[in-house]
Amino acid sequence: MPSKTIEKLQWRYATKKFDSSKNLSAAKLNILKETFNLTATSYGLQPLKLVIVSNTDLKAQLMPLTYNQPQVRDASHVLVLCIEKNIDEDFIVDHFKRVANTRNTPRNILEPFEKNLIASFTEKDTLEIRDWMINQLYLTLGSLLTVCAVENIDACPIEGFEPKKYDELLGLDAKNLASIIVLPVGYRDESDFFINLKKVRRGVDELIVEIN
């Protein structure tokens, strides 16, 4: 008998048609916010931000910037997963200040790690840092999709959109952010053709390699 978690993962699918009359409650939306905040990232740096769009007119404006995919117009909320445009020494120092304040960790313990991390990022070029940040963002996407399934929230991750136009419309440049993934969330329309289609997967036997 499958576990409840597996049943939820079987239930989820990349929703193609949302019911525009149904909206997430504040409590459900807060679960997604906390999921984004609590997801693991390398060094715990969280070089990401989540932009949440709920305004009906703004969602409609996003649709042509998403190659006319109606999910962004009809979903309850559009989550735009963004990376920071740059990670500098100040960003890293702020992280270690947060560690010290949260855990009351003495500076003499944190300082060597802080210096090593600053030195490491100083040696990386801009593209390498950007790729690293995008990797962290995909970790959060996985967490969001799983939690959506567990909470009976429908979602559809979208890479097919025009990031520069999104950034301009949402004012992300001024926030030092760059959009990477669009994730409409809400509730499926029962007329969505894809609801009852079986999942196509390679299967556990083919995907899993066990070394005993």
N, C-alpha and C positions, 0 to 999 in steps of 0.2 A: 504494500500500500504506500503510495507516494506521500512524502511529508507535505505539510501545509505550504512550506516555502516552495517546494517544487511545483505544487499545484498552482501557486500564484505566478511562477515563472512560465508555466504552460499557458496561463490565462493571458499574460501580456503579449502585445504585438505592437509593431510600429503603426500606430493609429493613422489611418488615411483620412478619416472623416470624423470630426468632432461635433458634438451636439452644442451648438452655440448658445442654447438656452440654459445650460448647466454650468455653474461656476464652482470652483474650489472654495471651501470654507476657509476662514482665516486660520483655523487650527490645522487644516491639511497643508495650507501654504507654509505655515510655520515649520511643519515637519520637514518640508523640502529645504527650507532655509537652514535648519539645524543640520540636516544631512550634508549640505554643501560645506558648512563650517566644520563638521566633525570628520570629514573624509581625510584619510592619510595623504600627506604629501611629503616629498623628499625633504629632509632636514626640518620638517614641520614649518617651512617658510610660507606656504599658502600664497604663491605668486599669482593669485586669481581673484576675480570678483564675479558676482552673479548679478546681472541686471534683469529685473522683473518688469515686464510690460503687461498692463491690464487694461489700459485705455483703449476703448473700442476703435476710435478713429486712428490711433497710432498703429494698432494691429493691422488695420486695413491698409495703411500706408506701407507696412512692412511686406505685405503680400507680393507686390510686383518686384520687390527687391529679393524675393525668395523664389524667383522663377514661377510666380503665380501659384505656388502651392497653397491651397486654401486652409491648411492646418493653422497657419499663423494668424489668419483672420478669425477663425471659428473657435479656437481653443480658449479655455478660460483665461490662461496666462501664457505668455511667451517668455521662457527663460533664455537669456542670452549669456552663454558662458564665455568669459573674457579672461585674457591674460594681461598682466602688467606690461607696459611697453618697455620697461627696463628695470633691472634689479641692480641697485647700486649699493655702496657701502652703508648709506643711511638706512636703507631698507633692512639690511642684515642687522645693523646695530639696534634698530627698533624691535626686531624679533627677539634679540637676546635681552633687551629691557623687559619685554613681555614675559619671557621665561623667568627672569629674576623676580618680577613682581608677583607672578602667579604661584611660583614654587618656593619663593624666598631662598633661592639658590645664591650663595655668595659669589661675588664678582670674580674672585680669584679662581673659582672652579670654571666659570663660564668663559673667561677671557681667552684662554688658549683655543677653545673651539671657535669662538667668534673670529679671532685673528686668522685661523686656518681657513674658515669659510670665506672670509673677505679675500684672502690671497687666492683661493681657488677660483672664485668668480672673476677676479681681476685678470686671471690668465685666459678666461674663456672669451671667444669672440661673440658678437651680438647674435649671430645666427645660431650658434651652439646653445646660448642661453634661451633663445626663443624656442628652439626645439625641446629643450628640457622643460620649459614652462608648459608647452602644449602637452607633453607626456603627463604632467601633473593634472592638467585639466581633464584628460581622458579618464583618469582615475575617478574624478568626481562625477563624470558622466555615468560611469558604471554604477557607482553608488546610487545616484539619483534614479537610474532606471530600475534598479533592484528595489529600492524603497517605494517607488511609484507602484510597482507590482504588488508589493506587500500591503500597501495602503489602498489598493483598488483605484489608483489614479492612472489614467491613460496618458501615454506620451509618445512622441515621435521625434527621435534625434534627426536633425537635418544639417548636412554639410553643404548642400546645394543652395547657397545664397551669396549675395554680393557684400562681403565684409566691409569694404571701404564706404559703401553707401549706408550700411547699417550704422557704422561708426559716426558718419556725418549726421544722419537723422536723429540718433539717440544722444548726440553730444559726447561720444566716448573719448574722442581725442583730448578734450579738455580735462577728462578724468584720468588721462594717461593709460587708457585701456584700448585693447584691440579685440574685436569679437572673433570667436573661433568656431563655436557650435551654437546652433539654435535648437531649443527644445520646447516645443509647444506642449502644454499639459492641460488636462481637463478630463472630459468624459466622452467616451465613444458614442457616435450616433449609431443606433441599432440597425440602420440601413447600410452601414459600411460593409462592402463586399468582402473585406478581408477578415471579418470577425471569426468566421467559422472555418477558415482554411487551416489545414494541418500545418504545423511547423515543419520546415525542411531543415534538417540538421544532419551532420555527418554521423553522429551517434557516439556514445561513450566508448564503445569498443574500438572505434577507429581513432578517436581523439586523445584518449588517455593512454599514457605509457607508464606502467608500474614497474619499478625496479626494486626487487626484494633482496 
